[in-house]
């Protein structure tokens, strides 16, 4: 029904299947790892890790204990972390215990979670178009600026409004 004939096409297009999402790598509760971990996918930690973790998503279960730096896109913490956490999205559950700084874009902390460290929000980088500033100057503004430079006009050299005259002053009396 929706088939296209390749007779008149003349173009060779490689059709590749969509990448399959793989199941998370699971570090079981009875496993202890000494060393760094790196994954392009999701890691679920139930055991103990003494090393840095780099992944897309990290789930730290209640039985997990991690000592090292964590750099991920998303982290869900239910267990213990001793080290710096850098992530776009950080979620600390009520059973979480983090000793170290958290660098984040989005942070959520449930009541009961323990955090001993600093939280610092990371600023998302703006695109070049967003960073540009548009300035519109009217002829009227140019005339006022010229008067200011000459010493006259409505504004002083700092760009403030006219200095108040003696009749503009108001007195505030204590009550």
TORPA-4810 file (N, C-alpha, C, O; in nm, 3 decimals):
<nodes>
NODE_1_0.079_-0.117_0.000_0.000_0.000_0.000_0.085_0.126_0.000_0.062_0.214_-0.083_X
NODE_2_0.183_0.138_0.089_0.269_0.255_0.096_0.410_0.218_0.055_0.506_0.257_0.122_X
NODE_3_0.424_0.147_-0.052_0.557_0.108_-0.098_0.601_0.201_-0.210_0.521_0.241_-0.295_X
NODE_4_0.729_0.236_-0.209_0.782_0.322_-0.312_0.871_0.237_-0.402_0.954_0.160_-0.354_X
NODE_5_0.854_0.252_-0.527_0.934_0.177_-0.621_1.074_0.236_-0.626_1.090_0.358_-0.625_X
NODE_6_1.175_0.150_-0.631_1.313_0.198_-0.635_1.363_0.213_-0.778_1.482_0.238_-0.799_X
NODE_7_1.274_0.199_-0.878_1.316_0.206_-1.018_1.367_0.344_-1.055_1.476_0.354_-1.112_X
NODE_8_1.295_0.450_-1.024_1.334_0.583_-1.068_1.410_0.660_-0.962_1.446_0.776_-0.986_X
NODE_9_1.436_0.604_-0.851_1.496_0.676_-0.740_1.640_0.714_-0.768_1.673_0.832_-0.762_X
NODE_10_1.724_0.620_-0.797_1.864_0.647_-0.830_1.949_0.682_-0.709_2.069_0.705_-0.727_X
NODE_11_1.895_0.686_-0.589_1.976_0.719_-0.471_1.993_0.594_-0.385_1.901_0.515_-0.368_X
NODE_12_2.112_0.581_-0.334_2.141_0.468_-0.245_2.137_0.519_-0.102_2.224_0.595_-0.060_X
NODE_13_2.038_0.476_-0.028_2.023_0.518_0.110_2.036_0.395_0.198_1.966_0.296_0.178_X
NODE_14_2.126_0.403_0.295_2.140_0.294_0.389_2.038_0.312_0.500_2.039_0.411_0.572_X
NODE_15_1.951_0.215_0.512_1.851_0.219_0.617_1.903_0.135_0.732_1.925_0.015_0.718_X
NODE_16_1.922_0.200_0.847_1.972_0.130_0.964_1.862_0.124_1.068_1.787_0.220_1.085_X
NODE_17_1.852_0.012_1.137_1.749_0.004_1.241_1.782_0.100_1.356_1.897_0.135_1.380_X
NODE_18_1.678_0.142_1.424_1.696_0.231_1.539_1.777_0.158_1.646_1.759_0.037_1.665_X
NODE_19_1.866_0.230_1.716_1.945_0.163_1.817_1.856_0.108_1.929_1.766_0.177_1.977_X
NODE_20_1.882_-0.015_1.967_1.803_-0.079_2.071_1.851_-0.031_2.207_1.971_-0.016_2.231_X
NODE_21_1.755_-0.007_2.296_1.796_0.031_2.431_1.831_-0.097_2.506_1.757_-0.195_2.504_X
NODE_22_1.943_-0.093_2.572_1.989_-0.210_2.643_1.940_-0.204_2.788_1.914_-0.095_2.840_X
NODE_23_1.926_-0.319_2.851_1.883_-0.319_2.991_1.994_-0.259_3.078_2.110_-0.255_3.037_X
NODE_24_1.959_-0.212_3.197_2.060_-0.152_3.283_2.163_-0.255_3.331_2.132_-0.372_3.348_X
NODE_25_2.285_-0.208_3.352_2.386_-0.292_3.413_2.361_-0.289_3.563_2.346_-0.181_3.621_X
NODE_26_2.356_-0.405_3.626_2.322_-0.414_3.767_2.441_-0.463_3.847_2.498_-0.568_3.818_X
NODE_27_2.478_-0.385_3.948_2.582_-0.424_4.043_2.508_-0.475_4.165_2.451_-0.395_4.240_X
NODE_28_2.507_-0.606_4.186_2.425_-0.665_4.292_2.478_-0.631_4.431_2.592_-0.587_4.446_X
NODE_29_2.395_-0.652_4.532_2.425_-0.612_4.669_2.547_-0.683_4.726_2.613_-0.629_4.815_X
NODE_30_2.580_-0.803_4.677_2.694_-0.877_4.731_2.823_-0.852_4.651_2.922_-0.922_4.670_X
NODE_31_2.821_-0.754_4.561_2.936_-0.727_4.476_3.004_-0.597_4.518_2.938_-0.496_4.542_X
NODE_32_3.138_-0.601_4.526_3.217_-0.481_4.556_3.313_-0.458_4.440_3.388_-0.549_4.402_X
NODE_33_3.311_-0.338_4.386_3.398_-0.304_4.273_3.494_-0.194_4.319_3.454_-0.093_4.376_X
NODE_34_3.623_-0.217_4.293_3.724_-0.116_4.318_3.778_-0.075_4.181_3.848_-0.151_4.115_X
NODE_35_3.744_0.045_4.139_3.782_0.094_4.007_3.673_0.179_3.947_3.562_0.185_4.000_X
NODE_36_3.704_0.244_3.837_3.610_0.334_3.771_3.517_0.256_3.679_3.552_0.150_3.627_X
NODE_37_3.396_0.311_3.660_3.297_0.251_3.571_3.254_0.353_3.468_3.239_0.472_3.498_X
NODE_38_3.234_0.305_3.344_3.186_0.393_3.238_3.084_0.316_3.155_3.108_0.202_3.116_X
NODE_39_2.970_0.381_3.127_2.866_0.317_3.049_2.795_0.422_2.966_2.781_0.537_3.008_X
NODE_40_2.749_0.382_2.848_2.669_0.471_2.763_2.521_0.459_2.798_2.439_0.532_2.744_X
NODE_41_2.488_0.368_2.888_2.349_0.346_2.924_2.324_0.369_3.071_2.375_0.464_3.131_X
NODE_42_2.243_0.280_3.129_2.199_0.293_3.267_2.272_0.192_3.355_2.295_0.078_3.316_X
NODE_43_2.308_0.238_3.475_2.371_0.151_3.574_2.286_0.155_3.700_2.248_0.262_3.747_X
NODE_44_2.257_0.037_3.754_2.188_0.026_3.882_2.287_-0.033_3.982_2.340_-0.142_3.961_X
NODE_45_2.310_0.040_4.090_2.406_-0.005_4.189_2.331_-0.046_4.315_2.261_0.034_4.377_X
NODE_46_2.347_-0.175_4.351_2.294_-0.226_4.477_2.408_-0.258_4.574_2.385_-0.270_4.694_X
NODE_47_2.530_-0.270_4.522_2.645_-0.308_4.603_2.733_-0.189_4.637_2.684_-0.078_4.657_X
NODE_48_2.865_-0.215_4.643_2.962_-0.115_4.684_3.057_-0.085_4.569_3.107_-0.176_4.503_X
NODE_49_3.082_0.044_4.544_3.177_0.085_4.440_3.274_0.185_4.502_3.233_0.284_4.564_X
NODE_50_3.402_0.157_4.483_3.506_0.250_4.526_3.576_0.299_4.401_3.678_0.244_4.360_X
NODE_51_3.520_0.404_4.339_3.574_0.457_4.214_3.473_0.551_4.150_3.361_0.566_4.197_X
NODE_52_3.516_0.615_4.043_3.432_0.711_3.972_3.335_0.640_3.878_3.364_0.533_3.825_X
NODE_53_3.219_0.704_3.858_3.117_0.648_3.769_3.079_0.752_3.665_3.051_0.867_3.698_X
NODE_54_3.078_0.710_3.539_3.033_0.793_3.428_2.930_0.711_3.351_2.958_0.600_3.306_X
NODE_55_2.810_0.766_3.338_2.702_0.694_3.270_2.596_0.794_3.227_2.605_0.913_3.256_X
NODE_56_2.497_0.742_3.156_2.385_0.827_3.116_2.287_0.840_3.232_2.246_0.950_3.268_X
NODE_57_2.250_0.726_3.292_2.157_0.725_3.404_2.215_0.636_3.513_2.269_0.529_3.484_X
NODE_58_2.204_0.679_3.638_2.253_0.601_3.751_2.143_0.590_3.856_2.084_0.690_3.896_X
NODE_59_2.117_0.467_3.899_2.023_0.441_4.007_2.101_0.384_4.124_2.159_0.276_4.113_X
NODE_60_2.102_0.456_4.234_2.174_0.414_4.355_2.068_0.364_4.452_1.992_0.443_4.508_X
NODE_61_2.062_0.230_4.472_1.959_0.173_4.557_1.991_0.193_4.705_2.099_0.240_4.739_X
NODE_62_1.897_0.157_4.793_1.913_0.177_4.936_2.033_0.102_4.994_2.093_0.148_5.091_X
NODE_63_2.069_-0.012_4.936_2.181_-0.091_4.988_2.315_-0.048_4.929_2.419_-0.100_4.970_X
NODE_64_2.314_0.045_4.837_2.437_0.085_4.766_2.521_0.182_4.848_2.470_0.266_4.922_X
NODE_65_2.654_0.166_4.830_2.749_0.260_4.889_2.853_0.293_4.782_2.922_0.203_4.734_X
NODE_66_2.864_0.420_4.745_2.956_0.463_4.640_3.053_0.565_4.699_3.013_0.660_4.766_X
NODE_67_3.181_0.542_4.672_3.284_0.638_4.713_3.359_0.678_4.588_3.441_0.602_4.536_X
NODE_68_3.331_0.800_4.538_3.395_0.848_4.416_3.310_0.954_4.350_3.200_0.986_4.396_X
NODE_69_3.363_1.008_4.241_3.293_1.112_4.166_3.192_1.050_4.070_3.219_0.947_4.008_X
NODE_70_3.076_1.113_4.060_2.970_1.065_3.971_2.941_1.173_3.868_2.911_1.287_3.904_X
NODE_71_2.950_1.137_3.740_2.916_1.229_3.631_2.817_1.158_3.541_2.852_1.064_3.470_X
NODE_72_2.691_1.203_3.545_2.583_1.138_3.470_2.484_1.245_3.422_2.491_1.361_3.462_X
NODE_73_2.391_1.202_3.336_2.283_1.292_3.297_2.175_1.296_3.406_2.129_1.403_3.445_X
NODE_74_2.136_1.176_3.454_2.034_1.166_3.559_2.082_1.071_3.666_2.141_0.967_3.636_X
NODE_75_2.058_1.107_3.793_2.091_1.017_3.903_1.976_1.016_4.003_1.923_1.120_4.041_X
NODE_76_1.940_0.895_4.043_1.837_0.873_4.143_1.905_0.808_4.262_1.953_0.695_4.252_X
NODE_77_1.908_0.879_4.376_1.984_0.831_4.492_1.889_0.788_4.602_1.807_0.866_4.651_X
NODE_78_1.902_0.660_4.641_1.829_0.604_4.754_1.927_0.557_4.860_1.888_0.534_4.975_X
NODE_79_2.054_0.542_4.823_2.157_0.491_4.912_2.259_0.598_4.948_2.225_0.716_4.959_X
NODE_80_2.387_0.554_4.967_2.492_0.643_5.014_2.594_0.676_4.906_2.637_0.588_4.831_X
NODE_81_2.632_0.803_4.899_2.736_0.849_4.808_2.832_0.936_4.888_2.790_1.025_4.962_X
NODE_82_2.961_0.909_4.872_3.065_0.991_4.933_3.152_1.043_4.819_3.243_0.974_4.775_X
NODE_83_3.124_1.163_4.772_3.196_1.221_4.659_3.110_1.321_4.585_2.991_1.337_4.613_X
NODE_84_3.172_1.388_4.490_3.101_1.490_4.412_3.007_1.426_4.312_3.039_1.326_4.249_X
NODE_85_2.889_1.486_4.298_2.789_1.442_4.201_2.768_1.555_4.101_2.738_1.668_4.139_X
NODE_86_2.785_1.524_3.972_2.763_1.622_3.865_2.662_1.559_3.769_2.689_1.457_3.707_X
NODE_87_2.543_1.623_3.760_2.438_1.567_3.676_2.341_1.676_3.632_2.327_1.779_3.698_X
NODE_88_2.274_1.652_3.520_2.168_1.741_3.475_2.052_1.737_3.574_1.998_1.840_3.614_X
NODE_89_2.016_1.615_3.613_1.901_1.595_3.702_1.943_1.508_3.819_1.993_1.398_3.800_X
NODE_90_1.921_1.558_3.941_1.956_1.485_4.063_1.831_1.471_4.147_1.762_1.569_4.176_X
NODE_91_1.801_1.346_4.186_1.686_1.318_4.271_1.734_1.246_4.396_1.788_1.135_4.387_X
NODE_92_1.716_1.307_4.513_1.754_1.245_4.639_1.628_1.197_4.708_1.542_1.278_4.744_X
NODE_93_1.616_1.065_4.728_1.502_1.008_4.796_1.518_1.025_4.946_1.624_1.068_4.993_X
NODE_94_1.415_0.993_5.022_1.420_1.014_5.167_1.525_0.927_5.236_1.567_0.959_5.347_X
NODE_95_1.569_0.819_5.173_1.671_0.732_5.231_1.812_0.767_5.184_1.907_0.699_5.221_X
NODE_96_1.828_0.871_5.103_1.957_0.908_5.045_2.048_0.971_5.150_2.002_1.041_5.241_X
NODE_97_2.178_0.944_5.134_2.281_1.009_5.218_2.396_1.045_5.125_2.465_0.957_5.073_X
NODE_98_2.417_1.176_5.105_2.523_1.224_5.016_2.618_1.312_5.097_2.576_1.409_5.160_X
NODE_99_2.747_1.276_5.094_2.851_1.357_5.155_2.938_1.406_5.041_3.022_1.331_4.989_X
NODE_100_2.919_1.529_5.002_2.991_1.585_4.888_2.906_1.688_4.818_2.787_1.701_4.845_X
NODE_101_2.970_1.760_4.728_2.901_1.866_4.655_2.816_1.809_4.542_2.849_1.707_4.483_X
NODE_102_2.706_1.878_4.513_2.618_1.840_4.402_2.615_1.955_4.303_2.575_2.067_4.338_X
NODE_103_2.657_1.928_4.180_2.650_2.025_4.071_2.537_1.978_3.980_2.543_1.866_3.928_X
NODE_104_2.437_2.060_3.959_2.313_2.013_3.895_2.251_2.121_3.809_2.286_2.239_3.819_X
NODE_105_2.156_2.081_3.725_2.067_2.173_3.657_1.932_2.168_3.728_1.874_2.272_3.759_X
NODE_106_1.883_2.048_3.755_1.759_2.028_3.830_1.789_1.941_3.951_1.858_1.840_3.940_X
NODE_107_1.737_1.980_4.067_1.762_1.907_4.191_1.632_1.892_4.267_1.558_1.988_4.286_X
NODE_108_1.604_1.768_4.312_1.489_1.746_4.399_1.536_1.665_4.519_1.609_1.566_4.506_X
NODE_109_1.492_1.708_4.637_1.532_1.643_4.762_1.406_1.614_4.842_1.331_1.705_4.877_X
NODE_110_1.385_1.487_4.872_1.270_1.449_4.954_1.302_1.474_5.102_1.418_1.473_5.143_X
NODE_111_1.199_1.496_5.180_1.214_1.514_5.323_1.275_1.388_5.382_1.227_1.277_5.358_X
NODE_112_1.380_1.405_5.461_1.448_1.292_5.523_1.582_1.261_5.461_1.664_1.192_5.522_X
NODE_113_1.607_1.310_5.341_1.736_1.288_5.275_1.843_1.367_5.349_1.817_1.475_5.402_X
NODE_114_1.966_1.310_5.353_2.078_1.376_5.420_2.176_1.423_5.314_2.217_1.345_5.228_X
NODE_115_2.212_1.551_5.321_2.309_1.608_5.229_2.409_1.689_5.309_2.372_1.787_5.374_X
NODE_116_2.536_1.648_5.304_2.643_1.721_5.369_2.737_1.769_5.260_2.829_1.698_5.220_X
NODE_117_2.714_1.889_5.214_2.793_1.945_5.105_2.721_2.064_5.047_2.618_2.108_5.098_X
NODE_118_2.777_2.116_4.942_2.720_2.233_4.875_2.643_2.190_4.751_2.677_2.091_4.686_X
NODE_119_2.540_2.267_4.720_2.466_2.248_4.595_2.492_2.368_4.508_2.482_2.482_4.553_X
NODE_120_2.527_2.343_4.383_2.550_2.453_4.290_2.480_2.421_4.160_2.497_2.314_4.102_X
NODE_121_2.400_2.516_4.116_2.325_2.498_3.992_2.416_2.529_3.874_2.481_2.633_3.870_X
NODE_122_2.420_2.438_3.780_2.497_2.457_3.657_2.412_2.537_3.560_2.293_2.510_3.546_X
NODE_123_2.471_2.633_3.494_2.400_2.714_3.397_2.409_2.644_3.263_2.518_2.611_3.216_X
NODE_124_2.294_2.623_3.202_2.293_2.561_3.071_2.350_2.660_2.970_2.319_2.780_2.975_X
NODE_125_2.432_2.611_2.880_2.494_2.698_2.781_2.389_2.745_2.682_2.308_2.667_2.633_X
NODE_126_2.391_2.876_2.654_2.298_2.933_2.559_2.353_2.918_2.419_2.475_2.919_2.398_X
NODE_127_2.264_2.904_2.325_2.309_2.900_2.187_2.356_3.040_2.146_2.322_3.138_2.212_X
NODE_128_2.430_3.048_2.040_2.487_3.176_1.995_2.376_3.277_1.965_2.393_3.396_1.992_X
NODE_129_2.263_3.232_1.911_2.154_3.323_1.880_2.090_3.378_2.006_2.051_3.494_2.010_X
NODE_130_2.078_3.294_2.111_2.018_3.339_2.236_2.107_3.437_2.308_2.058_3.523_2.382_X
NODE_131_2.238_3.426_2.289_2.332_3.511_2.362_2.343_3.651_2.304_2.396_3.740_2.370_X
NODE_132_2.294_3.672_2.183_2.302_3.804_2.120_2.202_3.898_2.185_2.093_3.858_2.226_X
NODE_133_2.241_4.024_2.194_2.156_4.126_2.251_2.118_4.224_2.141_2.205_4.275_2.070_X
NODE_134_1.992_4.249_2.127_1.945_4.346_2.028_1.933_4.482_2.096_1.870_4.494_2.201_X
NODE_135_1.993_4.583_2.036_1.987_4.718_2.090_1.921_4.807_1.987_1.966_4.814_1.872_X
NODE_136_1.816_4.875_2.027_1.747_4.968_1.939_1.767_5.108_1.995_1.738_5.133_2.112_X
NODE_137_1.815_5.198_1.915_1.838_5.335_1.959_1.753_5.427_1.873_1.760_5.423_1.750_X
NODE_138_1.675_5.508_1.937_1.592_5.601_1.862_1.665_5.734_1.848_1.760_5.761_1.921_X
NODE_139_1.620_5.816_1.754_1.678_5.949_1.735_1.660_6.033_1.860_1.748_6.112_1.895_X
NODE_140_1.547_6.018_1.928_1.520_6.094_2.049_1.623_6.061_2.157_1.671_6.150_2.226_X
NODE_141_1.658_5.933_2.170_1.759_5.892_2.268_1.895_5.948_2.231_1.971_5.988_2.319_X
NODE_142_1.927_5.952_2.102_2.054_6.010_2.058_2.061_6.159_2.091_2.166_6.208_2.132_X
NODE_143_1.950_6.231_2.075_1.948_6.374_2.107_1.970_6.396_2.257_2.045_6.485_2.296_X
NODE_144_1.904_6.313_2.341_1.921_6.326_2.486_2.065_6.298_2.527_2.120_6.364_2.615_X
NODE_145_2.125_6.198_2.462_2.264_6.164_2.492_2.357_6.278_2.454_2.451_6.309_2.527_X
NODE_146_2.332_6.342_2.340_2.414_6.456_2.297_2.400_6.573_2.394_2.499_6.639_2.426_X
NODE_147_2.278_6.599_2.442_2.256_6.706_2.539_2.329_6.676_2.669_2.386_6.765_2.732_X
NODE_148_2.328_6.552_2.709_2.395_6.510_2.833_2.544_6.536_2.823_2.606_6.585_2.918_X
NODE_149_2.602_6.504_2.709_2.745_6.524_2.690_2.780_6.672_2.689_2.890_6.710_2.730_X
NODE_150_2.686_6.757_2.643_2.709_6.901_2.640_2.688_6.964_2.776_2.724_7.080_2.798_X
NODE_151_2.630_6.889_2.869_2.608_6.942_3.003_2.467_6.988_3.028_2.437_7.031_3.139_X
NODE_152_2.381_6.980_2.934_2.242_7.020_2.954_2.153_6.899_2.943_2.201_6.786_2.946_X
NODE_153_2.028_6.922_2.931_1.935_6.812_2.909_1.876_6.759_3.038_1.896_6.814_3.146_X
NODE_154_1.804_6.651_3.023_1.731_6.594_3.135_1.811_6.496_3.219_1.765_6.454_3.325_X
NODE_155_1.930_6.459_3.176_2.002_6.354_3.246_2.141_6.404_3.285_2.200_6.487_3.215_X
NODE_156_2.193_6.352_3.396_2.330_6.385_3.432_2.425_6.284_3.371_2.381_6.196_3.297_X
NODE_157_2.552_6.294_3.400_2.652_6.210_3.334_2.640_6.063_3.370_2.694_5.978_3.300_X
NODE_158_2.570_6.032_3.478_2.555_5.892_3.516_2.433_5.828_3.454_2.409_5.708_3.471_X
NODE_159_2.355_5.905_3.381_2.235_5.852_3.318_2.115_5.856_3.411_2.009_5.804_3.377_X
NODE_160_2.130_5.918_3.529_2.018_5.928_3.622_1.926_6.041_3.578_1.962_6.121_3.492_X
NODE_161_1.809_6.046_3.639_1.719_6.156_3.609_1.774_6.283_3.671_1.873_6.279_3.744_X
NODE_162_1.711_6.397_3.643_1.758_6.526_3.692_1.777_6.520_3.842_1.700_6.456_3.914_X
NODE_163_1.881_6.589_3.888_1.896_6.594_4.033_1.777_6.667_4.093_1.724_6.761_4.034_X
NODE_164_1.736_6.622_4.211_1.617_6.686_4.269_1.646_6.831_4.306_1.754_6.864_4.355_X
NODE_165_1.548_6.916_4.282_1.562_7.055_4.323_1.511_7.067_4.465_1.464_6.970_4.523_X
NODE_166_1.521_7.186_4.521_1.483_7.205_4.661_1.335_7.177_4.684_1.297_7.135_4.793_X
NODE_167_1.252_7.199_4.584_1.109_7.174_4.603_1.074_7.026_4.583_0.963_6.986_4.616_X
NODE_168_1.166_6.945_4.531_1.142_6.802_4.512_1.173_6.721_4.637_1.132_6.605_4.647_X
NODE_169_1.244_6.778_4.733_1.286_6.702_4.851_1.167_6.680_4.942_1.086_6.771_4.964_X
NODE_170_1.158_6.560_4.995_1.055_6.529_5.091_1.122_6.493_5.221_1.228_6.431_5.223_X
NODE_171_1.059_6.531_5.328_1.115_6.501_5.459_1.038_6.384_5.518_0.916_6.377_5.510_X
NODE_172_1.113_6.292_5.577_1.053_6.178_5.643_1.069_6.200_5.792_1.181_6.214_5.842_X
NODE_173_0.960_6.202_5.862_0.967_6.223_6.007_0.940_6.091_6.076_0.850_6.016_6.037_X
NODE_174_1.018_6.063_6.180_0.995_5.938_6.253_0.859_5.940_6.321_0.810_6.045_6.362_X
NODE_175_0.800_5.822_6.332_0.668_5.817_6.395_0.676_5.777_6.540_0.573_5.767_6.607_X
</nodes>
